[in-house]
Amino acid sequence: MSAADPQPVSDAEACSLFAPFADQHTIAIAVSGGPDSTALLWLASRWRDSLSEPPKLIAVTVDHGLREESAREAAAAKTLSRKLGVAHRTLRWTGPKPKSGIQAAAREARYALIAAAARQAGACFVLTAHTLDDQAETVLLRLLRGSGPTGLQAMTGRASYPGAPGLSLARPLLALPKARLVATLDKAGIAFADDPSNRDPRFTRPRLRHLMPALAREGLTAERLATLARRLQRAENALQAAVTAARDRISLTPWGEGARLEFDRMRFVALPDEIGLRLLAQGIGHAGDEGTVELGKLESLFEALKAAPAGSAFRRTLAGAMVTAKARTLVIERAPRRRTAPVRHHGRRIPALTTAETDRSGRSGTR
């Protein structure tokens, strides 16, 4: 093997990757049968076998029923799990499938099914097999969608599990390139599935994946994109701390559930733009009831608010919240109900200035 060949993940590395979960009673692992999740299952089982009092592992496979091969791949994942001494559950996405946005819908269904299985097993963590390559693709995808700093931090090693309070999602392989996982399986003689949808040019991620070698030749490697995400995560932590301090300093009312919020207007306007923008997003998210604020709309509202003459009246609504600027105060509260229900758009929105969405990106095929 040449120095340029990808090196398999060693047992020592695996122990380091999974050590943070040694105190868990049960750990759920999302396994599709693709190379990434198969390597995750294999490495987790090797780590478990090295412990004197290991946690219980349960592998969960979701059969989306979108390809003829999916049932066979789920069965193969079950066979490998049993061979490794890991409990396994196969769950099926039933019911009608959408004609458009199928990958996003499959991802939503997969997350929900895995969460239910993890809770039933008593697990607090779900491990997924997102890799360095996935992180790089996510950064590019967020750039294309116009995300701000929060979106560009992409995926984190740990996050709250989407739509499942009390459950956590962890990505122990996030710093490893996919090639090393494939090399690990090749060395162990373990087969894995190949999902052709991961190369289907109808979808955005496969098209970005096809561009990655050309970008790497120009110096924009997966490692550099992942480094950008890590640096933005560090900046995000600092910005969140600054927003919290600003909120405490300029709030004139407590932030109770459903409460009407009131800020000192002059102090709000004097905040650095990024801090003021984020604080406005928090207030609208707190008072509104129409979901995530779109970044572009939030920026327009913020600029209009700052441009309003000092002491003048100002009122706008956004995402179910009403923002009113008075002579000395800025009030954010629930907007009055509309006479007709607002049209709901099911397309993916840009995460504005929260971290809730940044941990949901991933592929819908086998990994």
Contacts in CASP RR format, 6 or more apart in sequence:
PFRMAT RR
TARGET T0000
AUTHOR 0000-0000-0000
METHOD contacts of the structure
MODEL  1
MSAADPQPVSDAEACSLFAPFADQHTIAIAVSGGPDSTALLWLASRWRDS
LSEPPKLIAVTVDHGLREESAREAAAAKTLSRKLGVAHRTLRWTGPKPKS
GIQAAAREARYALIAAAARQAGACFVLTAHTLDDQAETVLLRLLRGSGPT
GLQAMTGRASYPGAPGLSLARPLLALPKARLVATLDKAGIAFADDPSNRD
PRFTRPRLRHLMPALAREGLTAERLATLARRLQRAENALQAAVTAARDRI
SLTPWGEGARLEFDRMRFVALPDEIGLRLLAQGIGHAGDEGTVELGKLES
LFEALKAAPAGSAFRRTLAGAMVTAKARTLVIERAPRRRTAPVRHHGRRI
PALTTAETDRSGRSGTR
1 7 0 8 1.000
5 183 0 8 1.000
6 177 0 8 1.000
6 179 0 8 1.000
6 180 0 8 1.000
6 182 0 8 1.000
6 183 0 8 1.000
7 180 0 8 1.000
7 183 0 8 1.000
8 180 0 8 1.000
8 183 0 8 1.000
8 184 0 8 1.000
8 186 0 8 1.000
8 187 0 8 1.000
8 188 0 8 1.000
9 17 0 8 1.000
9 39 0 8 1.000
9 43 0 8 1.000
9 176 0 8 1.000
9 180 0 8 1.000
9 181 0 8 1.000
9 184 0 8 1.000
11 46 0 8 1.000
11 47 0 8 1.000
11 50 0 8 1.000
14 43 0 8 1.000
14 44 0 8 1.000
14 46 0 8 1.000
14 47 0 8 1.000
15 47 0 8 1.000
15 50 0 8 1.000
17 43 0 8 1.000
17 47 0 8 1.000
17 172 0 8 1.000
17 173 0 8 1.000
18 43 0 8 1.000
18 44 0 8 1.000
18 47 0 8 1.000
18 172 0 8 1.000
20 170 0 8 1.000
20 172 0 8 1.000
21 27 0 8 1.000
21 55 0 8 1.000
21 125 0 8 1.000
21 127 0 8 1.000
21 170 0 8 1.000
21 172 0 8 1.000
22 51 0 8 1.000
22 54 0 8 1.000
22 55 0 8 1.000
24 55 0 8 1.000
24 123 0 8 1.000
24 124 0 8 1.000
24 125 0 8 1.000
25 55 0 8 1.000
25 56 0 8 1.000
25 122 0 8 1.000
26 55 0 8 1.000
26 56 0 8 1.000
26 57 0 8 1.000
26 58 0 8 1.000
26 121 0 8 1.000
26 122 0 8 1.000
26 123 0 8 1.000
26 124 0 8 1.000
27 44 0 8 1.000
27 55 0 8 1.000
27 56 0 8 1.000
27 57 0 8 1.000
27 58 0 8 1.000
27 123 0 8 1.000
27 125 0 8 1.000
27 127 0 8 1.000
28 58 0 8 1.000
28 59 0 8 1.000
28 60 0 8 1.000
28 114 0 8 1.000
28 117 0 8 1.000
28 118 0 8 1.000
28 121 0 8 1.000
28 123 0 8 1.000
28 125 0 8 1.000
28 126 0 8 1.000
28 127 0 8 1.000
29 37 0 8 1.000
29 40 0 8 1.000
29 41 0 8 1.000
29 44 0 8 1.000
29 57 0 8 1.000
29 58 0 8 1.000
29 59 0 8 1.000
29 60 0 8 1.000
29 86 0 8 1.000
29 126 0 8 1.000
29 127 0 8 1.000
30 37 0 8 1.000
30 60 0 8 1.000
30 62 0 8 1.000
30 110 0 8 1.000
30 114 0 8 1.000
30 126 0 8 1.000
30 127 0 8 1.000
30 128 0 8 1.000
30 129 0 8 1.000
31 37 0 8 1.000
31 38 0 8 1.000
31 40 0 8 1.000
31 41 0 8 1.000
31 59 0 8 1.000
31 60 0 8 1.000
31 61 0 8 1.000
31 77 0 8 1.000
31 81 0 8 1.000
31 88 0 8 1.000
32 61 0 8 1.000
32 62 0 8 1.000
32 73 0 8 1.000
32 77 0 8 1.000
32 193 0 8 1.000
32 195 0 8 1.000
32 365 0 8 1.000
32 366 0 8 1.000
32 367 0 8 1.000
33 61 0 8 1.000
33 73 0 8 1.000
33 74 0 8 1.000
33 76 0 8 1.000
33 77 0 8 1.000
33 80 0 8 1.000
33 192 0 8 1.000
33 193 0 8 1.000
33 366 0 8 1.000
33 367 0 8 1.000
34 73 0 8 1.000
34 192 0 8 1.000
34 193 0 8 1.000
34 194 0 8 1.000
34 195 0 8 1.000
34 366 0 8 1.000
34 367 0 8 1.000
35 178 0 8 1.000
35 181 0 8 1.000
35 182 0 8 1.000
35 185 0 8 1.000
35 192 0 8 1.000
35 366 0 8 1.000
35 367 0 8 1.000
36 129 0 8 1.000
36 130 0 8 1.000
36 131 0 8 1.000
36 134 0 8 1.000
36 173 0 8 1.000
36 178 0 8 1.000
36 181 0 8 1.000
36 367 0 8 1.000
37 128 0 8 1.000
37 129 0 8 1.000
37 366 0 8 1.000
37 367 0 8 1.000
38 77 0 8 1.000
38 80 0 8 1.000
38 185 0 8 1.000
38 190 0 8 1.000
38 192 0 8 1.000
38 193 0 8 1.000
39 129 0 8 1.000
39 173 0 8 1.000
39 181 0 8 1.000
39 182 0 8 1.000
39 184 0 8 1.000
39 185 0 8 1.000
39 192 0 8 1.000
40 127 0 8 1.000
40 128 0 8 1.000
40 129 0 8 1.000
40 172 0 8 1.000
40 173 0 8 1.000
40 181 0 8 1.000
41 59 0 8 1.000
41 77 0 8 1.000
41 80 0 8 1.000
41 81 0 8 1.000
41 84 0 8 1.000
41 86 0 8 1.000
42 80 0 8 1.000
42 84 0 8 1.000
42 184 0 8 1.000
42 185 0 8 1.000
42 188 0 8 1.000
42 190 0 8 1.000
43 173 0 8 1.000
43 184 0 8 1.000
44 57 0 8 1.000
44 86 0 8 1.000
44 127 0 8 1.000
45 57 0 8 1.000
45 84 0 8 1.000
45 85 0 8 1.000
45 86 0 8 1.000
48 54 0 8 1.000
48 55 0 8 1.000
48 57 0 8 1.000
56 87 0 8 1.000
56 121 0 8 1.000
57 86 0 8 1.000
57 87 0 8 1.000
58 86 0 8 1.000
58 87 0 8 1.000
58 88 0 8 1.000
58 89 0 8 1.000
58 117 0 8 1.000
58 118 0 8 1.000
58 121 0 8 1.000
58 123 0 8 1.000
59 77 0 8 1.000
59 78 0 8 1.000
59 81 0 8 1.000
59 86 0 8 1.000
59 87 0 8 1.000
59 88 0 8 1.000
59 89 0 8 1.000
60 88 0 8 1.000
60 89 0 8 1.000
60 91 0 8 1.000
60 113 0 8 1.000
60 114 0 8 1.000
60 117 0 8 1.000
60 118 0 8 1.000
60 126 0 8 1.000
61 73 0 8 1.000
61 74 0 8 1.000
61 77 0 8 1.000
61 78 0 8 1.000
61 88 0 8 1.000
61 89 0 8 1.000
61 90 0 8 1.000
61 91 0 8 1.000
62 90 0 8 1.000
62 91 0 8 1.000
62 92 0 8 1.000
62 93 0 8 1.000
62 109 0 8 1.000
62 110 0 8 1.000
62 113 0 8 1.000
62 114 0 8 1.000
63 70 0 8 1.000
63 71 0 8 1.000
63 73 0 8 1.000
63 74 0 8 1.000
63 90 0 8 1.000
63 91 0 8 1.000
63 92 0 8 1.000
63 93 0 8 1.000
64 70 0 8 1.000
64 93 0 8 1.000
64 106 0 8 1.000
64 109 0 8 1.000
64 110 0 8 1.000
64 364 0 8 1.000
64 365 0 8 1.000
65 71 0 8 1.000
65 92 0 8 1.000
65 93 0 8 1.000
66 97 0 8 1.000
66 102 0 8 1.000
66 106 0 8 1.000
66 197 0 8 1.000
67 195 0 8 1.000
67 196 0 8 1.000
67 197 0 8 1.000
69 193 0 8 1.000
73 193 0 8 1.000
73 195 0 8 1.000
73 366 0 8 1.000
74 90 0 8 1.000
75 90 0 8 1.000
76 191 0 8 1.000
76 193 0 8 1.000
77 88 0 8 1.000
77 90 0 8 1.000
78 88 0 8 1.000
78 90 0 8 1.000
80 190 0 8 1.000
81 87 0 8 1.000
81 88 0 8 1.000
82 88 0 8 1.000
87 121 0 8 1.000
89 117 0 8 1.000
91 113 0 8 1.000
91 114 0 8 1.000
91 116 0 8 1.000
91 117 0 8 1.000
93 106 0 8 1.000
93 109 0 8 1.000
93 110 0 8 1.000
93 113 0 8 1.000
97 105 0 8 1.000
98 105 0 8 1.000
102 364 0 8 1.000
103 197 0 8 1.000
103 203 0 8 1.000
103 363 0 8 1.000
103 364 0 8 1.000
103 365 0 8 1.000
104 347 0 8 1.000
104 348 0 8 1.000
104 364 0 8 1.000
106 364 0 8 1.000
106 365 0 8 1.000
107 360 0 8 1.000
107 362 0 8 1.000
107 364 0 8 1.000
110 364 0 8 1.000
111 161 0 8 1.000
111 162 0 8 1.000
111 163 0 8 1.000
111 164 0 8 1.000
111 360 0 8 1.000
112 163 0 8 1.000
114 126 0 8 1.000
115 126 0 8 1.000
115 161 0 8 1.000
115 163 0 8 1.000
115 164 0 8 1.000
115 167 0 8 1.000
118 125 0 8 1.000
118 126 0 8 1.000
118 161 0 8 1.000
118 164 0 8 1.000
118 167 0 8 1.000
119 164 0 8 1.000
119 167 0 8 1.000
123 167 0 8 1.000
124 166 0 8 1.000
124 167 0 8 1.000
124 168 0 8 1.000
125 167 0 8 1.000
125 168 0 8 1.000
125 169 0 8 1.000
125 170 0 8 1.000
126 161 0 8 1.000
126 167 0 8 1.000
126 168 0 8 1.000
126 169 0 8 1.000
126 170 0 8 1.000
127 170 0 8 1.000
127 171 0 8 1.000
127 172 0 8 1.000
128 169 0 8 1.000
128 170 0 8 1.000
128 171 0 8 1.000
129 171 0 8 1.000
129 173 0 8 1.000
129 181 0 8 1.000
129 367 0 8 1.000
130 155 0 8 1.000
130 171 0 8 1.000
130 173 0 8 1.000
130 174 0 8 1.000
130 362 0 8 1.000
130 367 0 8 1.000
131 173 0 8 1.000
131 174 0 8 1.000
131 176 0 8 1.000
131 177 0 8 1.000
131 178 0 8 1.000
131 181 0 8 1.000
132 174 0 8 1.000
132 175 0 8 1.000
132 176 0 8 1.000
132 177 0 8 1.000
132 178 0 8 1.000
132 222 0 8 1.000
132 223 0 8 1.000
132 226 0 8 1.000
133 177 0 8 1.000
133 178 0 8 1.000
133 209 0 8 1.000
133 212 0 8 1.000
133 222 0 8 1.000
134 155 0 8 1.000
134 174 0 8 1.000
134 178 0 8 1.000
134 361 0 8 1.000
134 362 0 8 1.000
134 363 0 8 1.000
134 367 0 8 1.000
135 154 0 8 1.000
135 155 0 8 1.000
135 174 0 8 1.000
135 222 0 8 1.000
135 225 0 8 1.000
135 226 0 8 1.000
135 229 0 8 1.000
136 212 0 8 1.000
136 221 0 8 1.000
136 222 0 8 1.000
136 223 0 8 1.000
136 225 0 8 1.000
136 226 0 8 1.000
137 205 0 8 1.000
137 208 0 8 1.000
137 209 0 8 1.000
137 212 0 8 1.000
138 154 0 8 1.000
138 155 0 8 1.000
138 229 0 8 1.000
138 361 0 8 1.000
138 362 0 8 1.000
139 152 0 8 1.000
139 154 0 8 1.000
139 225 0 8 1.000
139 226 0 8 1.000
139 228 0 8 1.000
139 229 0 8 1.000
140 208 0 8 1.000
140 211 0 8 1.000
140 225 0 8 1.000
141 204 0 8 1.000
141 205 0 8 1.000
141 208 0 8 1.000
141 361 0 8 1.000
142 148 0 8 1.000
142 151 0 8 1.000
142 152 0 8 1.000
142 154 0 8 1.000
143 152 0 8 1.000
144 204 0 8 1.000
145 348 0 8 1.000
145 350 0 8 1.000
146 295 0 8 1.000
146 350 0 8 1.000
147 295 0 8 1.000
147 350 0 8 1.000
147 351 0 8 1.000
148 295 0 8 1.000
148 350 0 8 1.000
148 352 0 8 1.000
148 353 0 8 1.000
149 232 0 8 1.000
149 235 0 8 1.000
149 236 0 8 1.000
149 239 0 8 1.000
150 236 0 8 1.000
150 351 0 8 1.000
150 352 0 8 1.000
150 353 0 8 1.000
150 354 0 8 1.000
150 355 0 8 1.000
150 358 0 8 1.000
151 232 0 8 1.000
151 350 0 8 1.000
151 351 0 8 1.000
151 357 0 8 1.000
151 358 0 8 1.000
152 228 0 8 1.000
152 229 0 8 1.000
152 232 0 8 1.000
153 229 0 8 1.000
153 232 0 8 1.000
153 233 0 8 1.000
153 235 0 8 1.000
153 236 0 8 1.000
153 355 0 8 1.000
153 358 0 8 1.000
154 229 0 8 1.000
154 232 0 8 1.000
154 358 0 8 1.000
154 361 0 8 1.000
155 171 0 8 1.000
155 174 0 8 1.000
155 229 0 8 1.000
155 358 0 8 1.000
155 359 0 8 1.000
155 361 0 8 1.000
156 171 0 8 1.000
156 233 0 8 1.000
156 355 0 8 1.000
156 358 0 8 1.000
156 359 0 8 1.000
157 170 0 8 1.000
157 171 0 8 1.000
157 172 0 8 1.000
157 174 0 8 1.000
158 168 0 8 1.000
158 169 0 8 1.000
158 170 0 8 1.000
158 171 0 8 1.000
159 168 0 8 1.000
159 169 0 8 1.000
159 355 0 8 1.000
159 358 0 8 1.000
159 359 0 8 1.000
160 166 0 8 1.000
160 167 0 8 1.000
160 168 0 8 1.000
160 169 0 8 1.000
160 356 0 8 1.000
160 359 0 8 1.000
161 167 0 8 1.000
161 168 0 8 1.000
161 169 0 8 1.000
162 169 0 8 1.000
162 359 0 8 1.000
162 360 0 8 1.000
169 359 0 8 1.000
173 181 0 8 1.000
174 226 0 8 1.000
175 226 0 8 1.000
177 222 0 8 1.000
185 191 0 8 1.000
185 192 0 8 1.000
192 366 0 8 1.000
193 366 0 8 1.000
194 366 0 8 1.000
195 365 0 8 1.000
195 366 0 8 1.000
197 203 0 8 1.000
197 206 0 8 1.000
197 364 0 8 1.000
197 365 0 8 1.000
198 205 0 8 1.000
198 206 0 8 1.000
198 209 0 8 1.000
198 363 0 8 1.000
198 365 0 8 1.000
198 366 0 8 1.000
199 206 0 8 1.000
199 209 0 8 1.000
199 210 0 8 1.000
200 206 0 8 1.000
201 207 0 8 1.000
201 210 0 8 1.000
205 362 0 8 1.000
205 363 0 8 1.000
212 222 0 8 1.000
215 221 0 8 1.000
216 222 0 8 1.000
236 355 0 8 1.000
239 274 0 8 1.000
239 275 0 8 1.000
239 278 0 8 1.000
240 278 0 8 1.000
242 275 0 8 1.000
243 275 0 8 1.000
243 276 0 8 1.000
243 278 0 8 1.000
243 279 0 8 1.000
243 282 0 8 1.000
246 271 0 8 1.000
246 275 0 8 1.000
246 276 0 8 1.000
246 279 0 8 1.000
247 255 0 8 1.000
247 279 0 8 1.000
247 282 0 8 1.000
249 267 0 8 1.000
250 263 0 8 1.000
250 264 0 8 1.000
250 267 0 8 1.000
250 268 0 8 1.000
250 271 0 8 1.000
250 279 0 8 1.000
251 261 0 8 1.000
251 262 0 8 1.000
251 263 0 8 1.000
252 262 0 8 1.000
252 263 0 8 1.000
252 264 0 8 1.000
252 329 0 8 1.000
253 259 0 8 1.000
253 260 0 8 1.000
253 261 0 8 1.000
253 262 0 8 1.000
255 261 0 8 1.000
255 286 0 8 1.000
258 286 0 8 1.000
258 287 0 8 1.000
258 334 0 8 1.000
259 286 0 8 1.000
260 287 0 8 1.000
260 331 0 8 1.000
260 332 0 8 1.000
260 333 0 8 1.000
260 334 0 8 1.000
261 283 0 8 1.000
261 286 0 8 1.000
261 287 0 8 1.000
261 331 0 8 1.000
261 332 0 8 1.000
261 333 0 8 1.000
262 329 0 8 1.000
262 330 0 8 1.000
262 331 0 8 1.000
262 332 0 8 1.000
263 279 0 8 1.000
263 329 0 8 1.000
263 330 0 8 1.000
263 331 0 8 1.000
263 332 0 8 1.000
264 328 0 8 1.000
264 329 0 8 1.000
264 330 0 8 1.000
265 311 0 8 1.000
265 325 0 8 1.000
265 326 0 8 1.000
265 327 0 8 1.000
265 328 0 8 1.000
265 329 0 8 1.000
265 330 0 8 1.000
266 310 0 8 1.000
266 328 0 8 1.000
268 276 0 8 1.000
268 279 0 8 1.000
268 330 0 8 1.000
269 305 0 8 1.000
269 306 0 8 1.000
269 310 0 8 1.000
271 279 0 8 1.000
273 302 0 8 1.000
273 306 0 8 1.000
276 302 0 8 1.000
277 298 0 8 1.000
277 299 0 8 1.000
277 302 0 8 1.000
277 353 0 8 1.000
278 353 0 8 1.000
280 298 0 8 1.000
280 301 0 8 1.000
280 302 0 8 1.000
280 305 0 8 1.000
280 323 0 8 1.000
280 332 0 8 1.000
281 293 0 8 1.000
281 298 0 8 1.000
281 352 0 8 1.000
281 353 0 8 1.000
281 354 0 8 1.000
282 353 0 8 1.000
282 354 0 8 1.000
283 321 0 8 1.000
283 332 0 8 1.000
284 293 0 8 1.000
284 298 0 8 1.000
284 318 0 8 1.000
284 319 0 8 1.000
284 320 0 8 1.000
284 321 0 8 1.000
284 323 0 8 1.000
284 332 0 8 1.000
285 291 0 8 1.000
285 293 0 8 1.000
285 319 0 8 1.000
285 321 0 8 1.000
286 321 0 8 1.000
286 332 0 8 1.000
287 320 0 8 1.000
287 321 0 8 1.000
287 322 0 8 1.000
287 332 0 8 1.000
287 333 0 8 1.000
287 334 0 8 1.000
288 319 0 8 1.000
288 320 0 8 1.000
288 321 0 8 1.000
288 334 0 8 1.000
288 335 0 8 1.000
289 320 0 8 1.000
289 334 0 8 1.000
290 319 0 8 1.000
290 320 0 8 1.000
290 342 0 8 1.000
291 319 0 8 1.000
292 319 0 8 1.000
292 349 0 8 1.000
292 351 0 8 1.000
292 352 0 8 1.000
292 354 0 8 1.000
292 356 0 8 1.000
292 357 0 8 1.000
293 318 0 8 1.000
293 319 0 8 1.000
293 352 0 8 1.000
293 353 0 8 1.000
294 349 0 8 1.000
294 350 0 8 1.000
294 352 0 8 1.000
295 350 0 8 1.000
295 351 0 8 1.000
295 352 0 8 1.000
295 353 0 8 1.000
296 350 0 8 1.000
296 352 0 8 1.000
297 318 0 8 1.000
297 319 0 8 1.000
298 318 0 8 1.000
298 352 0 8 1.000
298 353 0 8 1.000
301 316 0 8 1.000
301 318 0 8 1.000
301 323 0 8 1.000
304 314 0 8 1.000
304 316 0 8 1.000
305 314 0 8 1.000
305 316 0 8 1.000
305 323 0 8 1.000
305 325 0 8 1.000
305 330 0 8 1.000
308 314 0 8 1.000
308 325 0 8 1.000
311 325 0 8 1.000
311 326 0 8 1.000
311 327 0 8 1.000
311 328 0 8 1.000
312 325 0 8 1.000
313 324 0 8 1.000
313 325 0 8 1.000
313 326 0 8 1.000
314 323 0 8 1.000
314 324 0 8 1.000
314 325 0 8 1.000
315 322 0 8 1.000
315 323 0 8 1.000
315 324 0 8 1.000
315 325 0 8 1.000
316 322 0 8 1.000
316 323 0 8 1.000
317 323 0 8 1.000
317 335 0 8 1.000
320 334 0 8 1.000
320 335 0 8 1.000
321 332 0 8 1.000
321 333 0 8 1.000
321 334 0 8 1.000
321 335 0 8 1.000
322 331 0 8 1.000
322 332 0 8 1.000
322 333 0 8 1.000
322 334 0 8 1.000
322 335 0 8 1.000
322 336 0 8 1.000
323 330 0 8 1.000
323 331 0 8 1.000
323 332 0 8 1.000
324 330 0 8 1.000
324 331 0 8 1.000
324 332 0 8 1.000
324 333 0 8 1.000
325 331 0 8 1.000
349 357 0 8 1.000
351 357 0 8 1.000
351 358 0 8 1.000
END
